[in-house]
Amino acid sequence: MKAAAETGGMEERIRQLERQLEEWKTAVLNVAVIGNSGVGKLSFINAIRGLTTDDEGAAVVDAVQTSVEIRDHPHPNNSKLVFWDLPGVGTDRYPRSTYLDEIDVDRYDFFLLMTADRFTENDTWLSKEIRKRNKKYFFVRTKIGVDISNSKKTHNEETVIETIRQDITHNLRKNGCDAVPVFLIDNYELNKFEFEKLKQQIIQDYPEQKRSALIFSLEASSEEMIRLKVAELRSRIWKSAALSAAGATVPIPGVSTVMDLGLVTHEALSYYRQLGLDSKSLQRNAKLHSADPDRMQSIISNALGVRAEGAVTVDGMRSIVTTIVTRSPTLLAATVVEEGVKVLPLIGSLVAPPISFAGTRSALNLILDKFEETALKVVKFVTDSAAGLDKIQDTVEVTTDSQEDAQRTGEVEEHASQEN
């Protein structure tokens, strides 16, 4: 920044920092979801985008549809993140000989090969073709909840999952694909099994130059996702603080304060949305996990010490920012120092920028810490609510099983009595 000021290139440096803060929005992300009809591709595409079937933009899940067309499904938070519904390989319509050209295989950054049963020889053939192109892919086994439900009379959940995993591992090893990650998921039970683990692994293995865009595009639906987003947001704070310092290079009182309120408010709004605290994200999250949106909103209002109901405006966020920052005596004291040194042109031009940089950086870190703490409370509430529903469901099923057993016992006893 100092060199840019000395050479007259400050305006270009500012524009460069602004572009860097926004460049994630221009990255094109293509994820291929491949499998035969009925394996749960569309319900997965809805789930990973944080949508239910009746939401605007949701993929239409039809039990009788045949997956023969290639369809794109953009993420509602970022239209440049696209999940592609691709048919399985080896059918009359998509034989091996033309499959790679038909799906335009080089278009995609990442591949998810899905099945609701066993992976076939065609699946392993495709995985090897993807590997030849040095691209990442995972195997995903869907409908685990259905398997457990169908086996509840004779097996416990852990036994069923372990049996499925061993069968898949053995099958893939036999076809030379034992080193590839396998995830067991259920698109309608997102808090169970390995749905969140799959999301984390996709992010970790995604092409590095596009990873930030993927993190910012996906929903903050778990503790792990919140921490990933916070780490990514925190890594950008110095750039925002540098923009504040650029404004402070003008030695005129009032041009910049120790904390650039406009810049901090703008960034805070971004943090708020990224961590799923805005009303739209709350409603979506509540609907997806059957949680109470009013309780979620109450958690946010109590944590931030302000009423945060409905869509938060710029003025509303400025109020939240002011509430958080005024609890920091260091920032308040620094405001007086910076505005004072600006009165002296030479000293002000040397001292004000670093004070402004430090003040804005400190304010943004304070706000991000508070929003992270709040988002984690919301996610914990959602998780606990889902766990409560699971317990109720388990109790109902156990009660039903007991009633059925008692009914069968009664029928046997009645039959024996009649014979006697």
N, C-alpha and C positions, 0 to 999 in steps of 0.2 A: 504494500500500500504506500509506503514511504517513497519507494523508487518510482511508482506510478505518479505520485504527486509531483516529484521533482522533474519528471520528464513531460508533464502535461498529459499523461495518459490515464488520469484518474477515472474519467467517465467510461472509458473502455473497460477498465478493470472492474468497475461496478457492474457494468452490463454482463461481463464474463461471470462474475459471482452469481448474479441473478439467473443467468442461463444454467449454471451448474445446479442451483437449487431446484430448478424446474425440469431438468433434462430427463428424469425418470419417467415423466409423463409421455415422452416421445418414443420410448423403447417398445418395439413390437414383440409380443410374447405369444407363441403358439404351442399349445399342449395337445398332443394327439391322444385320444381315449379310444382304444381299439378293442373290439370284441363282437361276438355274434349277438343276434337279437335275443333280448330277454335276460342278459347278464347284469343289467342295472347301470348301463353307461349313462343314460339320461338322468336318472335319479342321483347318480354321483355328480354329474356336471351341475345339477341344481344345488346339491349340498355343498360342494366346494365353493360355489359362488354365493352361499348364504341365502338361497332362495327356497321357498316352498312351491308346490305345483301351481298354486293360484296367484303367485306374485307376477307382476308385469315383467316380461322378459324371460320367464321360466320356460325350460324345455317341456314340451307336452309328453308326459310319460303314458304310453298306451301299451297295455299288456298284450295286445294282439298285433302291434305294428311289426313290420319286418324292416330290419336295418339295412337298407340298400343304398340310401343316398348319403352323401357326405354333407354334413351340416355344421355350421359354425355357431358358437354360443358365446358372445362377448360377456365379460364380467361387468356388472352394473356400476362398479366403482371405477373401472378403467376399460374403455372400449378397445384398447389395444392389447389387452390380455384376452386371448380367445381360446376356448376349449372346443376341440373339434371332435364330433361324433363320427367315428370311422368304422366301417363294417369289418368283420373278421376276414381273414385270408382263407382261400381254398374253396370258396363257393363257385357255382357256375358263373355268377356275375363277376366275381373277383378271384380268378385263378392266380396261382403263384406267378405264372409267366408274365402277367401284366400288372400285378398288384402294386408294386412299388411306384410305377409310373402313374397308375390310376389315382393313388392317394397323394401324389406329389411329395414323396417321402422326405425330400431335402428341405421342405418348407418348415418342418417342426423342430422346436428346440428340445422337446422332451416327449417321451412315449410312456403311456400306461397301458399294459396288456391285461385285459380283464377276462375273468371267467366266473361262473357261478358253480362250476364243477371242477373238472380236471383241465389242465393245460394240455393242448394237443400237439402233435408233431408240427402242424402248421404254425402254432404259436411260437414254438422254439425255433423254427426256421426263420420266422420274422425277426425274432430277437437277435439272431446271429447276423442278419442283414443290417439291422440297426447298429449293432456293435461295429460292423465293418466301416460304418460312417462316423465312428467315434462320437456317437451321441448316447445320452443316458436313457435308461428305461427301467421300469419296475414291473413285476408281476403283481396283480391285485386280485385277490379272491374275495368275491362279494357274497352278500346274503348269509353271513355267518349267524346272525340272529335267527334266521329261518332254520338253519341246521340244528341249532341248539334247541329251539322250540320243538322240532320234530323228534329230537332224541331225549327229551326231558324225562320220559318215563323210565329210562334205563341208564342214562349217563348224567354226570354233572357237567357244568359248563367247561371247566378246565380240561376234562377228558376229551370232550368233543373237539375243542380247539386244538389240542395237542395231536389228536388223531388226524385232523384235516391238515395240519402243518406238516406232519411226518409224511403223509401221503403225497402232498405237493412236492416237498423236498426230494423225496425218492424219485418221483416222476421226472422232475427237472434234472436231477443228477444223471439219470439214465439217458437224457437227451443233451447232456453237456452244458447245462445252464445252472449248475448248482451255486455259482458265485453271485448270482443276481438276487437283489433284495426282493422278498415276498411280503406282502401286507394283507392281513385278514381284516376286512371291514364290513360294516353294515350301514348302508346309506340312510337308514331310518333310526339308527341308534348311534349318533355321532359322538357321544360322550363315552362310549364303550369301545372295546377292541382297539384297532390301530388306525382309526381315521386321522386323528391329530398327529400321530407319529408319521403317517404317510405325508401329510402336509409339510411337516418339519424336514423330512428327508428330501422332498422335492425341492424345497428352498435351498437346502445345503448342497445338493448336487446340480442345481440349475446353473447354466453358463454364468460365470462370475460377473460379466459386464451387464447382465440383465437382472441380477439377483435383487438389487434394491427396488426395482420396479415391481417385481413379484411380491416382495414383502409389503410394499405400500398398497398393493392392489387387493390382497386377500383380507378377509375379515379378521378382526381381533377377537376371535372366538374362544381362546384358551389362554392360560397363563403363559405358555410357551410363545404363542404368537404375540402377545402383548410385550414380552421381554425382547423379542426380536425387533419389533417395531420401535420400541424405546431406544434400543442400541443403535438402530439405523438413524433415528431422528437425532439422537445425541451427537452422532458423528458429523452432523451438518451444522450444529449450533455455531461453530467458529465462523462459518461463512456469513451467517446472519449477523453475528456480532461485528464482523469486518465491515459489512454494509453500514452498520451504525457508526463505526469509527470513521468511515468516509464522510459521513454527514458532519461529524464533529471536527473535521479539519478546517471548517470555516470558522474563524475566531470571532464570532458574533454571538453574544448571549441570546439564548432562545432558539437558535437554529437546531441544536441537538441538546438533549438532556442526557443524564447519566444512563438512563434507559430510554431507548427510542420507543415510545409507547405505541406508535402506529405500527412499527415493524414487529414488535413483540406481540401485539394483539393479532396481527395477521398470522404469525407463526403459531400462536396459541390456538387459533381456530383450526389450523391444520392438525395440530397434535390432538385436539379434542375429537375431530372426526376420525383420524387414524386409529385412535384407541377405542373407537366404538361408543363414545359417550353422547353423541348427537342423537336427537329423537328418532331419526330415520333408522340409524343402526340399532338403536335400542328396540324399536318395534320389530325389526327383522330378526334380531337375536331372540327376543321373547317368543316370537311366533315359531321359530325353528326349534326351540328347546322347551316349548310349553311352559314358559316362566311368566311371572306377573310383571308387566312393563311398568306399572305404577310403583311397585316396590323397588324396581331397578332405578327409576327416576328419583325416588326418595333417597336412595343410597347416594346418588350423585349430589343432590341438593345438600344433604347433610355433610358430606365430605368436603364440599367446596365452600360451605358456609353462605351460600346464596341460593335463591330460587333459580333453578336451571330447567324449568319446564318448557316443553315445546322446542321449536327451532331457536337456537341461540344466535342472535344477531351480532353484528360488530360491536354495537353499544353494550349488549349483554356480556360479550366476551371481555370488553374493556373493563367492565365492572368486576368480573371474575379475576382478571389479571391484577387489577388494582388491589383487590382484597388479599391476594396471595403475596404480592410484592411488598405491601405496606407492613407486613409482618417481619420484613428483613431490615433491621436498623442499619446494617452496613450499606445497603443500597441508598437509603434515605440520606445518610450522612454524605455519601459520595456525590449526590446531586448538588449539594451546596458547594463542594469543592470544585466540581467541573464548571459550573456556571460562573464561579468566581475567577478561575484562571483564564476563562475566555475573554475577560475584559482586557487582559494584556496581550496584544497581538502576537508577539514573538513567543512568549511562554505558553500562551493559550494554544497556539498551533502545535506545540510540541507535547503538551500534557493532556489536552482534552481528548484526542483520539484514543489513547490507551485506556483512559478512564471510561470513556463511552463503550469501548470494546468489552472491558471487564464487567461493566454494569449490565450491558445487554446480555452478555453470556451468562452472568450470574442469574439474572431474572429468568431467562429461558430455561436454565437448569432447574431452578426452583419450581417453575410451572410444570415442566415435564415430570419432575419427581411427584408432584401432587396429582397430576392426571394419571400417572402410572399406578400410584397407590389406589386411586379411586376406581380405575378400570379393573384392577385385580379384585377389589371388593365386589364389583358387579359380577365378574366371571365366577367368583366363589359362590355367590348367591345362586347363579344359574346352575352351576354344577351341583350344589346341595339340593336345589329344587328337583333336578333330574334324578338324583340319587334317591330322593324321597319318593318320587313317582315309581322308580324301579322297585323299591321296597314294598310299596303298596301293591304293585303288579305281582310281585313274587308271592306276597301273602295271599292275594286273590287266587293265584294259580295253585298254591299249596292247599288252600281251603277247598278249591274245586276238586283237586285230585283226591283229597281226603273224603269229600262227599261222594265222589264217584266210587272210591274204594268201599266206603260204608254201604253205598247202595248195592254194590256187587255182593258184599258180604251178606247183606240182608236178603238178597235174592237167593243166594246159595242156601242160607239157613231156612228160608221159607220153602225152597224146593225139597230140602232134606226132611223138613217136618211133614210135608205132604206125602213123601214116600213112606215115612214111618206110619 
